Amino acid sequence: MQKPVVAIVGRPNVGKSTLFNRLVGGRRALVRDVPGVTRDRLYGRVSFAGWEATVVDTGGFDPSAEEDLVQAVSRHVKAAIQESDLVLFVVDCRAGVTPLEEEIAGILRKSGRPVFVAANKAEGPAQEALLGEVYRLGFPRVFAVSADHGRGVAELLEALSQAAPGAAPAPAPGGEGLRVAVVGRPNVGKSSLVNALLGSERVLVHEAPGTTRDAVDTPFSFRGRDYVLIDTAGIRRKGKVTTPLEKLAVVMALKSLERCQVAIVLLDASEGVTAQDAHIAGYAHEAGRAIVIAVNKWDLVPRGMVRRAEVVAQIHDRLPFIEYAPVAFTSAVTRLGLEELLDLVEQVGEEAVKRIPPGLVTKTLGAAMERRPISIRGVPLTFHSALQVGVGPPTFAIRVNQPDKIHFSYERYLVSSVRQAFGFAGSPVRLLFRRAPVRKRRRRP
């Protein structure tokens, strides 16, 4: 059964994202004491006494605003209302009802959706005394809550669960789909690519760099395979990041690499590979994620001006540490290469969790060390055994007599041997060198 959808709406800076974080049980949305922080629709899962629903955080709603960006946010809010089963209208009980909230209330009444009012920032009885004015909005279901402290949230969830059209059984662990983060510099087309993959404007796209701030998770299916796409904020050089809000957005983008399984590192075909592209690719590599490089805006490159093989060679030259990552050429505008990109994502996702039988690992690495024996300070490096100890990234423990003195160039040779034997396309390969047990000599009788 489809989970009911609850849309959180309200004017800017009333605590919608704080309440969203409280409901989903984690810091998924950026929270800052300035209006206009949230711009995209953020999706999360709320559970209460066996009931589950999808909750949607939205940007500050201002239907009468004329600025392009604010109008785009309002379009997303209206889309969230249309796809919802219930609407959670958040107001600041301490500030009283504003004309903007009266305008929003009129739009919600016309939507035909059941509306619950969360009078936020009600930390105690003094604030609850102000609820009388909130009832002026014309909605009978008003709940005093404190998103910061959790006060009144259980009562609100109980009411939502009773009014919801249906409940869905909890999904099986790991059934949410392959988690794919799209990372890159500002304005390389991350949100446009996500929207093109989804086939709808699920995340906000605007010509101004830095439009995306939150890491936006969106589930979708392609050829029977489930995915969760994570759109992230553009990552600029540290010296260019000045405002606290942008610093938070970059931190959340980097945290997305920790919870994804595959990272799409997006490059701009019209600008080539930059130093910041190398930094971002390095973040994905260090996080141990499987990687696909997507050269976006390929439609802007004049036909015949440069060949794809030349671009791949440039990428390998400037990003040699992720030479293992396959390259796709895409256009979010013309939808060029999107199927190929998803095919590569699925391929590297499967390669990242592949396991090799222990005997085959020992045989392969033992043969590699026999082909190229070395000595460290006059003592030959001797091999004992090898075993795969982890996936995502593939990780191998190798027992040798001198584990702390192996040069990185020899380690690179062993990684290359592993790749030649087992593949692992798109994934970094980690080697852990451990000391082999000392064999005791038998005493002669």
C-alpha positions as CSV (number, residue, x, y, z in Angstrom):
1,M,0.0,0.0,0.0
2,Q,1.3,3.5,-0.9
3,K,2.4,5.5,2.2
4,P,0.4,8.7,2.8
5,V,2.2,11.9,2.0
6,V,2.3,14.9,4.5
7,A,3.4,18.2,3.1
8,I,4.9,20.8,5.5
9,V,4.1,24.3,4.3
10,G,4.3,27.8,5.8
11,R,5.8,31.2,5.4
12,P,9.6,31.6,5.7
13,N,11.3,31.1,9.1
14,V,8.6,29.6,11.1
15,G,10.5,26.4,11.8
16,K,9.3,24.0,9.1
17,S,12.7,22.4,8.6
18,T,13.3,22.0,12.3
19,L,9.9,20.2,12.6
20,F,10.8,18.1,9.5
21,N,14.1,17.0,11.2
22,R,12.2,16.2,14.4
23,L,9.7,14.0,12.5
24,V,12.2,12.1,10.4
25,G,14.6,11.7,13.4
26,G,17.7,13.3,12.0
27,R,19.3,16.4,10.7
28,R,18.3,16.0,7.1
29,A,17.3,19.6,6.4
30,L,19.4,22.7,6.9
31,V,18.3,24.9,9.7
32,R,19.4,28.5,10.1
33,D,17.7,31.5,11.8
34,V,17.3,33.3,8.5
35,P,14.4,33.1,6.0
36,G,14.7,31.3,2.7
37,V,17.1,28.5,3.7
38,T,15.1,25.7,2.3
39,R,14.4,25.9,-1.4
40,D,13.9,22.3,-2.7
41,R,11.4,19.7,-1.6
42,L,12.9,17.3,0.9
43,Y,11.4,13.9,1.4
44,G,11.7,11.8,4.5
45,R,10.0,9.0,6.3
46,V,8.1,9.4,9.6
47,S,7.1,6.4,11.8
48,F,4.7,6.5,14.7
49,A,3.2,3.5,16.6
50,G,3.4,1.3,13.5
51,W,2.1,4.0,11.2
52,E,4.4,5.3,8.4
53,A,4.1,8.2,6.1
54,T,6.3,10.3,3.7
55,V,6.8,13.8,4.9
56,V,7.8,16.6,2.6
57,D,9.7,19.7,3.7
58,T,9.2,22.8,1.5
59,G,10.6,26.3,1.2
60,G,9.1,29.4,2.6
61,F,5.8,30.0,0.8
62,D,5.2,33.5,-0.5
63,P,2.6,33.3,-3.3
64,S,2.6,37.0,-4.1
65,A,6.4,37.4,-4.5
66,E,7.7,38.6,-7.8
67,E,11.4,37.5,-7.6
68,D,12.1,34.6,-10.0
69,L,13.7,32.4,-7.3
70,V,10.9,32.9,-4.8
71,Q,8.4,32.2,-7.5
72,A,10.2,28.9,-8.3
73,V,10.1,28.0,-4.6
74,S,6.4,28.7,-4.6
75,R,5.9,26.4,-7.5
76,H,7.6,23.6,-5.6
77,V,5.4,24.3,-2.6
78,K,2.2,24.1,-4.7
79,A,3.5,20.9,-6.3
80,A,4.0,19.4,-2.8
81,I,0.5,20.3,-1.8
82,Q,-0.9,18.7,-4.9
83,E,0.9,15.4,-4.3
84,S,0.0,15.3,-0.6
85,D,-2.7,13.5,1.3
86,L,-2.5,15.8,4.3
87,V,-1.1,19.3,4.8
88,L,0.8,20.4,7.9
89,F,0.5,24.2,8.0
90,V,3.3,25.6,10.3
91,V,2.9,29.0,12.0
92,D,4.9,30.8,14.6
93,C,2.5,31.2,17.6
94,R,4.6,33.9,19.2
95,A,4.5,36.1,16.1
96,G,0.8,35.9,15.6
97,V,-1.1,35.4,12.3
98,T,0.3,37.5,9.5
99,P,-1.4,38.6,6.2
100,L,0.9,36.3,4.3
101,E,-0.4,33.3,6.4
102,E,-4.0,34.4,5.8
103,E,-3.2,34.3,2.0
104,I,-1.6,30.8,2.4
105,A,-4.7,29.6,4.3
106,G,-6.9,30.6,1.4
107,I,-4.8,28.6,-1.0
108,L,-4.9,25.6,1.3
109,R,-8.6,25.7,1.6
110,K,-9.0,25.7,-2.2
111,S,-6.6,22.7,-2.4
112,G,-9.2,20.4,-0.8
113,R,-6.6,18.7,1.4
114,P,-7.1,18.1,5.1
115,V,-5.1,20.8,6.9
116,F,-3.5,20.5,10.3
117,V,-2.0,23.6,11.9
118,A,1.2,23.2,13.9
119,A,1.5,26.3,16.1
120,N,5.3,26.1,16.5
121,K,7.6,27.6,19.2
122,A,5.0,26.9,21.9
123,E,7.6,26.0,24.6
124,G,5.2,26.5,27.5
125,P,1.8,27.6,28.8
126,A,2.6,31.3,28.1
127,Q,2.8,30.5,24.4
128,E,-0.3,28.3,24.4
129,A,-2.3,31.3,25.6
130,L,-1.6,32.8,22.1
131,L,-3.3,30.0,20.2
132,G,-6.6,31.8,20.1
133,E,-5.4,34.0,17.3
134,V,-4.2,30.9,15.3
135,Y,-7.8,29.7,15.1
136,R,-8.6,32.8,13.0
137,L,-7.1,31.0,10.1
138,G,-10.2,28.9,9.9
139,F,-8.8,25.4,10.5
140,P,-10.2,23.5,13.6
141,R,-7.2,21.1,14.0
142,V,-4.6,23.3,15.7
143,F,-1.7,21.7,17.8
144,A,0.7,23.5,20.0
145,V,4.2,22.1,19.3
146,S,7.8,22.9,19.9
147,A,10.0,21.5,17.1
148,D,13.1,22.4,19.0
149,H,12.1,20.5,22.2
150,G,9.7,17.9,20.8
151,R,6.8,19.2,22.9
152,G,3.4,18.2,21.4
153,V,4.8,16.3,18.4
154,A,3.5,12.9,19.6
155,E,-0.1,14.3,19.8
156,L,0.3,15.9,16.4
157,L,1.5,12.6,14.9
158,E,-1.3,10.7,16.5
159,A,-3.9,13.0,14.9
160,L,-2.2,12.7,11.5
161,S,-2.1,8.9,11.6
162,Q,-5.8,8.8,12.4
163,A,-6.7,11.1,9.5
164,A,-4.4,9.6,6.9
165,P,-6.0,7.6,4.1
166,G,-4.1,4.5,4.9
167,A,-1.0,3.0,6.4
168,A,1.8,1.1,4.7
169,P,3.9,-1.8,6.2
170,A,7.4,-0.9,7.0
171,P,9.8,-1.6,4.0
172,A,12.3,-4.4,4.3
173,P,15.7,-3.4,5.4
174,G,17.9,-2.3,2.5
175,G,14.9,-2.1,0.2
176,E,15.1,1.6,-0.4
177,G,17.2,1.3,-3.5
178,L,20.7,2.1,-4.6
179,R,21.7,5.5,-3.1
180,V,23.4,7.7,-5.7
181,A,24.8,11.2,-4.8
182,V,25.3,13.8,-7.5
183,V,28.3,16.0,-6.6
184,G,30.2,18.8,-8.3
185,R,31.0,22.4,-8.5
186,P,28.2,25.0,-8.4
187,N,26.3,25.5,-11.6
188,V,27.5,22.4,-13.5
189,G,23.9,21.2,-13.8
190,K,23.5,18.8,-10.9
191,S,19.8,19.7,-10.2
192,S,19.0,19.8,-13.9
193,L,20.5,16.3,-14.3
194,V,18.5,15.0,-11.4
195,N,15.3,16.4,-12.8
196,A,16.1,14.9,-16.2
197,L,16.6,11.5,-14.7
198,L,13.4,11.8,-12.7
199,G,11.4,13.2,-15.6
200,S,10.0,16.1,-13.6
201,E,11.1,19.2,-11.7
202,R,11.6,17.6,-8.3
203,V,14.5,19.9,-7.3
204,L,14.8,23.6,-7.9
205,V,16.8,24.8,-10.9
206,H,17.9,28.4,-11.3
207,E,20.6,30.1,-13.3
208,A,22.1,31.5,-10.1
209,P,24.9,29.3,-8.7
210,G,24.2,27.9,-5.2
211,T,20.5,27.4,-5.6
212,T,20.6,24.0,-4.0
213,R,21.5,24.0,-0.3
214,D,20.0,20.9,1.2
215,A,21.0,17.3,0.1
216,V,17.7,16.3,-1.5
217,D,16.8,12.6,-1.5
218,T,14.4,11.4,-4.2
219,P,13.5,7.8,-4.9
220,F,12.7,6.6,-8.4
221,S,12.8,3.4,-10.5
222,F,14.4,2.6,-13.8
223,R,14.1,-0.7,-15.7
224,G,12.8,-2.3,-12.5
225,R,15.7,-1.2,-10.3
226,D,15.0,1.2,-7.4
227,Y,17.3,4.2,-6.8
228,V,17.5,7.1,-4.4
229,L,19.0,10.2,-6.0
230,I,20.7,12.6,-3.7
231,D,21.1,16.1,-5.2
232,T,23.7,18.2,-3.3
233,A,24.9,21.7,-3.0
234,G,27.7,22.9,-5.2
235,I,31.1,22.5,-3.5
236,R,33.4,25.5,-3.9
237,R,37.0,26.0,-2.8
238,K,37.3,26.6,0.9
239,G,38.5,30.2,0.3
240,K,35.4,31.0,-1.7
241,V,33.0,29.7,1.0
242,T,32.3,32.7,3.3
243,T,28.7,32.6,4.7
244,P,27.8,30.2,7.5
245,L,24.8,29.0,5.5
246,E,27.0,28.0,2.6
247,K,29.5,26.3,4.9
248,L,26.6,24.2,6.3
249,A,25.4,23.3,2.8
250,V,28.9,22.1,1.8
251,V,29.2,20.1,5.0
252,M,25.9,18.4,4.1
253,A,27.0,17.7,0.6
254,L,30.1,16.0,1.9
255,K,28.1,14.0,4.4
256,S,26.0,12.8,1.4
257,L,29.1,11.0,0.2
258,E,29.2,9.1,3.5
259,R,25.6,7.7,3.1
260,C,25.6,7.1,-0.7
261,Q,26.8,3.9,-2.4
262,V,27.6,5.5,-5.8
263,A,28.8,9.1,-6.5
264,I,28.3,10.7,-9.8
265,V,31.0,13.3,-10.1
266,L,29.6,15.9,-12.5
267,L,31.9,17.9,-14.8
268,D,31.1,20.8,-17.1
269,A,32.0,19.9,-20.7
270,S,32.3,23.6,-21.7
271,E,34.9,24.2,-19.0
272,G,37.0,21.1,-18.9
273,V,38.5,19.6,-15.7
274,T,39.3,22.2,-13.0
275,A,41.3,22.1,-9.8
276,Q,38.1,22.1,-7.8
277,D,36.8,19.1,-9.8
278,A,39.9,17.3,-8.7
279,H,39.2,18.2,-5.0
280,I,35.6,17.0,-5.3
281,A,36.6,13.7,-7.0
282,G,39.2,13.3,-4.2
283,Y,36.4,13.6,-1.6
284,A,34.5,10.8,-3.3
285,H,37.6,8.6,-3.6
286,E,38.6,9.1,0.1
287,A,35.0,8.3,1.1
288,G,35.4,4.9,-0.6
289,R,32.4,5.4,-2.8
290,A,32.0,3.8,-6.2
291,I,32.3,6.6,-8.8
292,V,31.0,7.4,-12.2
293,I,32.2,10.6,-13.9
294,A,29.6,12.4,-16.0
295,V,30.6,15.0,-18.5
296,N,27.5,17.2,-18.5
297,K,26.4,19.8,-21.1
298,W,27.9,17.8,-23.9
299,D,25.3,19.3,-26.2
300,L,27.1,22.6,-25.9
301,V,30.3,21.3,-27.4
302,P,30.3,21.9,-31.2
303,R,30.2,18.6,-33.1
304,G,33.7,17.6,-34.3
305,M,35.5,20.1,-32.1
306,V,36.8,17.5,-29.7
307,R,36.4,13.7,-29.5
308,R,35.1,11.8,-26.5
309,A,38.3,9.8,-26.3
310,E,40.3,13.0,-26.0
311,V,38.1,14.2,-23.1
312,V,38.5,10.8,-21.4
313,A,42.3,11.1,-21.8
314,Q,42.3,14.6,-20.3
315,I,40.2,13.3,-17.3
316,H,42.6,10.4,-16.7
317,D,45.6,12.8,-17.0
318,R,44.1,15.3,-14.5
319,L,42.4,12.9,-12.2
320,P,44.8,9.9,-12.2
321,F,43.7,8.7,-8.8
322,I,40.2,7.8,-10.1
323,E,41.3,6.3,-13.4
324,Y,39.2,3.3,-12.4
325,A,36.0,5.4,-12.8
326,P,34.0,5.0,-16.1
327,V,33.0,8.2,-18.0
328,A,29.6,9.0,-19.4
329,F,28.7,12.0,-21.6
330,T,25.4,13.6,-20.7
331,S,23.1,16.5,-21.4
332,A,20.3,17.3,-18.9
333,V,18.6,19.5,-21.6
334,T,18.5,17.0,-24.4
335,R,18.5,13.8,-22.2
336,L,21.6,12.6,-24.0
337,G,23.4,9.7,-22.3
338,L,21.0,9.3,-19.4
339,E,20.4,5.6,-19.9
340,E,24.1,5.0,-20.4
341,L,24.8,6.9,-17.1
342,L,22.3,4.8,-15.1
343,D,23.7,1.6,-16.7
344,L,27.1,2.6,-15.4
345,V,25.8,3.5,-12.0
346,E,24.2,0.1,-11.7
347,Q,27.4,-1.6,-12.9
348,V,29.7,0.1,-10.5
349,G,27.2,-0.4,-7.6
350,E,27.3,-4.1,-8.2
351,E,31.1,-4.2,-8.6
352,A,31.6,-2.4,-5.3
353,V,29.9,-5.2,-3.3
354,K,31.4,-8.1,-5.2
355,R,33.1,-10.7,-3.0
356,I,36.0,-13.0,-4.1
357,P,36.5,-16.5,-2.6
358,P,39.4,-16.5,0.0
359,G,41.4,-19.2,-1.9
360,L,41.3,-17.2,-5.1
361,V,42.4,-14.0,-3.4
362,T,45.4,-15.7,-1.8
363,K,46.4,-17.4,-5.1
364,T,46.1,-14.1,-7.1
365,L,48.1,-11.9,-4.7
366,G,50.6,-14.6,-4.0
367,A,51.3,-14.9,-7.8
368,A,51.6,-11.1,-8.1
369,M,54.2,-10.9,-5.4
370,E,56.1,-13.8,-7.0
371,R,56.2,-12.0,-10.3
372,R,57.7,-9.0,-8.7
373,P,59.6,-9.8,-5.6
374,I,61.1,-7.0,-3.5
375,S,63.4,-6.6,-0.5
376,I,63.0,-4.0,2.2
377,R,66.4,-3.0,3.7
378,G,67.9,-6.3,2.5
379,V,65.1,-8.5,3.9
380,P,62.9,-10.1,1.3
381,L,59.2,-9.4,1.5
382,T,57.4,-12.7,2.1
383,F,53.7,-13.4,1.5
384,H,51.6,-15.5,3.9
385,S,47.9,-15.1,2.9
386,A,45.2,-12.7,1.7
387,L,41.5,-12.3,2.4
388,Q,38.8,-9.9,1.3
389,V,37.5,-8.3,4.5
390,G,35.0,-5.7,3.2
391,V,33.0,-4.3,0.4
392,G,32.0,-0.8,-0.6
393,P,34.9,-0.3,-1.1
394,P,36.4,-3.7,-1.8
395,T,39.0,-4.2,1.0
396,F,41.7,-6.9,1.3
397,A,43.9,-7.9,4.2
398,I,47.3,-9.2,3.2
399,R,49.6,-10.9,5.7
400,V,53.3,-10.3,5.1
401,N,56.5,-10.2,7.2
402,Q,57.0,-6.5,6.9
403,P,53.6,-4.8,6.8
404,D,54.7,-1.3,7.9
405,K,57.5,-0.8,5.3
406,I,55.8,-1.3,1.9
407,H,56.2,1.5,-0.5
408,F,53.1,3.1,-2.0
409,S,54.3,2.2,-5.6
410,Y,54.3,-1.5,-4.7
411,E,50.9,-1.2,-3.1
412,R,49.7,0.4,-6.4
413,Y,51.1,-2.5,-8.3
414,L,49.2,-4.9,-6.1
415,V,46.0,-2.9,-6.5
416,S,46.5,-3.1,-10.3
417,S,46.9,-6.9,-10.0
418,V,43.6,-7.1,-8.1
419,R,41.8,-5.1,-10.7
420,Q,43.2,-7.2,-13.6
421,A,42.0,-10.4,-11.9
422,F,38.7,-9.3,-10.4
423,G,37.5,-6.1,-12.1
424,F,36.0,-3.8,-9.5
425,A,35.3,-1.1,-12.1
426,G,34.4,2.2,-10.6
427,S,35.5,1.4,-7.0
428,P,38.6,2.3,-5.1
429,V,40.4,-0.8,-3.8
430,R,41.8,-0.8,-0.3
431,L,44.7,-3.0,0.9
432,L,45.4,-3.6,4.6
433,F,48.9,-5.0,5.3
434,R,49.1,-7.1,8.5
435,R,51.9,-9.0,10.1
436,A,52.0,-12.7,9.3
437,P,52.2,-15.0,12.3
438,V,55.6,-16.2,13.2
439,R,56.0,-19.9,12.5
440,K,57.5,-21.8,15.5
441,R,60.3,-24.1,14.7
442,R,59.8,-27.7,15.7
443,R,62.3,-29.0,18.3
444,R,64.3,-32.0,17.2
445,P,63.7,-35.1,19.4
